């Protein structure tokens, strides 16, 4: 298991933001854990506040699980929520090792 927490600055520029920019800071915290030999989970949350430009708050919650099929492939499911937006993604990952 790995627990983590960190502070991060954030800046953005573009027409998607009120006043075309934002500048702020926030934090991120989470856990990554192995549940048995092949299953791993990650739970993470972050929250940002802005002091200039677009001051709307920005937060995110994430759950991710990965199941190792063999040494070169895995299935991953991710459930992500950022403000009003929700996303669910299922992925098949194939790892390549060019040094074999």
N, C-alpha and C positions, 0 to 999 in steps of 0.2 A: 504494500500500500504506500502511496505517496500522497501526502497532503501538501497543498501549496496555496500561497496567497501573495499577491504582488500589487503594487501601485503602478499605474500607467498614465502617461500623458496621452491626449488625443487631439487631433486637429483634422479638419476637413474643409475642402474648398469645392464649390460647385453650386449649380442652380437648385439642387435638391434641398439645400439649406436656406432657411430664412436669412436674409442679409448675405447670402452666397458663401458663408463660411461659419465655422464654429471652432472654439478653442476651449479645452477643459482638461479634466483629469478624473480618474476614478480608480477602481480596484477590481481585481479578479481573484476568485478563490475556487478551489475544487479538490477533488480526490480522484486518483486513478488506482484501481484495485484489480487484482487477479482473483477470479473466483474459480478455483480449480486450475488445471493445467492449460486449458485452451480458451477459456472465457475471460475477457477483461471488460471492465466498465469504467466509464469516466462520467463524473457529475461535476458541472461547473456553472458558476454564476458570475455575472459582472454587472457593475453599475457605474455610470459616468455622469458627471455634472459639468455644465459648461458655464464659463465666466464671460465669454465674449461671443458675439454673433448669434447664431441659433442656439438658444438656451434650453430647448426642450430636452428633458432627461432621456437617457438611452440606457436600457438595461437588457440583459440577455440571460436565459436559462438554457442549459444544454444537458442532454443525456445521450450517451453514446455507448454502444456495446459492440464488441468485436469477438467473433468466434473463429479461432484458427482451424482451418480445414486440414492443412498439412504445413510443411515448412515453407511453402511458396505461395500459399493462398489463404484468404480469410473472407468471411462475410461480416459486414458491418451495418448496423442500423443506428441512425442518428435522429433524435427528436430535438428540435431547436425552436425556441420562442424568443422573439426579439420585439418587445413592445406589442403591437397588434398583429404582427406577422408570425405565422407558424409554418414550420417545414418538417417533413418527415422524409428521410432518405434511406434507401437500402442500396448497398454497394457490394460488389464482388471485387476483391483486390487480388491482383496477381503480382507477386514480387519477383523481380528479375535480378539475377546476380551475374554481371558481365565478367567477373573474374574467375568463373569456374572453368 
